[in-house]
Amino acid sequence: MAYLRENGYPGLCIDRRPEKENRQSKDIDAIAGPFAIEHTLISTYQNQKAQNDWFTKAMAKLESELPIPPYELVICSDYDAVKKGQDWPKILNALKNWITQEVPQLADGEYYFDSLPRIPFPLRVEKSSDGTPGIYFMRRLPENNDSLPSRMFEHLTSRKKIQKLIPYKADGYTTVFLIEGNLTRNKMFHAIRLAFPDGLHHDLDEIWYVPTWGNHIGKFINLPKWGANKK
């Protein structure tokens, strides 16, 4: 709200939270002045939440068990390396043994290991004696994210989402999807443009974007460059 109060809507605040008031059916998240707002999360990558959960569960315990080495060790796997059905106790034990027994023998530098024993995915490793001591597990994000625009369109125009806004549109409110995500403003705008090439759904007036890593709100009004709202 702070961004809007400073940009044309002084005194704007949350007036009501229909979702908490309505016990009969699902409702929008907030009414703020002329705006009817539905908040939603958009995952940047396919199955992102599941992948994050699997990666965190798989690596957190290992990080806590390993001693801090006198060098910086960054171990990077592919984004989708962690999969359901893998025997993670055995994989983690193999990783632990490799890190404690083999890595100390490596010289400083960058390495790519395509097939380590009992570890069913490749690893990129960087060892640096003048870095911050510790072991750091990371994932390499996919280079292509072609599914985002189609997933965004399906999510935002789904009946359970768009249906909430219809009565407020009829009552004269400006209907808004407030999207939360971890893309830059320009990348999110590009995805929205691809998702709605001919304009927004006729019951949706505006899309706002709040990056999860910052305080900026990107406000996109009807995407006028690509035509009027769809009928």
N, C-alpha and C positions, 0 to 999 in steps of 0.2 A: 504493500500500500504506500510506502514511503515514496517510491518512484512516481506513482501516479499523483500523490499529493503535491509533489514538486513540479509536475508537468500537466497542469490544466485542471486538476481536481482537488483544490484545497479543502481540507477537512474530511476527505474521503476515509471511511473506516468500514469495518465489517459490521453491518446492521443486524444480520440474522444468519443462522446456520441451519438451513432447512433440513439437512441430513439428520441432525440431532433432534429436530422438532417433529419430524414426520415419522410416526410409528407404523403407518399403514403400508408404505412402499419406499423404494429407494428414491433419494432426492439429491439435488445438487449440494455442493459443499458450502457455498456462501452467497449472500446478497450484500453488495457494497455499493451504495448509491444507485446509479442506473445499471449496474452490472450484475448479471446472474452468472456465477462462476462455478465451473466444475474442474476440480484439480485432477490431474492424471500423471502417471509416470510413463515415460517411453524408454524402453531399454534400447541402448545403442546397438547391441548385437543380438542375434538370435539366441534364445535360451540364456541370456546374460545372467539372470538371477541364479539359475540352477548352476551355471558354470562357476559363478563367484562362490556360492555355498560349497560346492564340491572342492574347489581349490583351497578355500579357507580351512575346511575341515581336514583336508589331506595334509596341508603343510604346517598348520599352526602347532600341532603337537610335536612335529619333527623339529621345528625351530626352537621350541622350548627345551628339547632333550639334548641338543647338540651344544658342546662347549663353544665359547666364542674364540675363534682362531686369531692369531696375530697378523691377520691380513683380511682384506675385503674380498668376499667371494659372492659373486652375483650369479645365480643359477636361473636361467630363463627357459621356460618350456613354451610350446605352442599354446594358443588360447584354448583349444579344445582337447588338450592332452589328457585331462582328467575326465574319465567316463564312468558311468554306472556299470557295475558288473566286474570292474577290475579288482584284483586281489590286493587291496591297498596295504594291509599289514605286511605282505611280502615285498611290495614295491618300496614302501617306506623303509623297511629294514635293509633292502639292497641299496637305497640311496644313502642311508646312514653309514653303512659299511664303506661305500665308495668315497663319501665325503671325509670320513675319518682316516681311511687307510690309503687311498690313492691320491686324493687332491693335495695333501701336503707335499707330495713328490713333484707336483707340477711347477714349472717356472711361471713367473708372472706373464700374463698375456691373455689372449682370447682364444677359445677353443670351441669346436663343434663336435659333439659326440652323437653319432647316428644310431648306435646300437650298443648300449651298455648292458651287461648281464642282468637279466630279470627286471629291467626298466623298459617298459614297452613304448617309449616315445623318445625322440631326440632331445638333447639339451644343448643350449648355448651357455658357455661358462666364461666368466671373466674373473681373473685373480689379480689382485693388486696389493703389493706389500705396503705401499704408501697411501692406501685408501683407508676408509673408516672400518676398523676391525668388526667383523660380523659376517653372518651368512644371510643373504637376502634372496628370497624366492620371488620370481616375477613371471609374468606371462606376456608373450608377444601378441599384440592385438592383430586381428585379421586385416590385411591390406584392403580388401574389398568389403563393402557393406551394402551390397545392392538390395538387400531385403528391407532396409529401413523404410523407404517411402511406401512400399506396399503394406508393411506392417502398421505403419502410422495411419494410412488411410483406413484400413480395416478396423483398427482400434478406435479411432476417433469417430467413425461413422457407424459403429456397431449399435444395434438397437438399445442395449443396456446403457450406452453412454449418451447418444444423441437424444434418446427418448426423454431423458431428464430435463433437457433444455426447452422442449417444445412448449409446455404451458407458460414458461417465463417469456419466451419469444412472443407468444400470443398476448401476454399482458404488457408488452411494450419494453421489456428489458433488453439491454444489449447482451447477447449471450456470448460467453467466453469459455474457451478451454485454456486452463493454465497448465502448461506442460513443464514438467521437471525432468531434467536429463543432464548428461555430462558431456555434451557436444559444445563446441564453440558456437557463438551466435550465428556466424556465417554458415557453418555446416548444418545447423538446425534449420535455418532459413532455406537453404538449398534443398534439404529433404522435404520441407513443407511444400516448396514450389513443385517438386516432382510428384508429391502425393496428391496435390490438388492443382493440376495444370490448367483447369478451366475455372478455377474459383472455388471457394469454400462451399460446403453443404448449406442448403438454403436456411436451415435452422441454426447455423453457427455464424456469428457475426465477426468474432475476432479470435485470434490465437495469441496468447502471451507465453513467453518462455523464460524460465528461471534456471540458469545453469547451477548445478549442484556444487560447483567449485567456486562460485562467486556471488556477488550481490546484484549484478546487472539484470535488468528485465528487458528482454527484447519483445517489442510489441508489434504484431503484424496484423494489419487491418484489412481483411477481405482480399488480400493479395490482388489488388486492382490491375497489376501488370498482366495478369493472366485471365481476365474476364470477370464477369459478374458471378455471384453465387449460383451454384447449380440448382436447377429446378427439379 
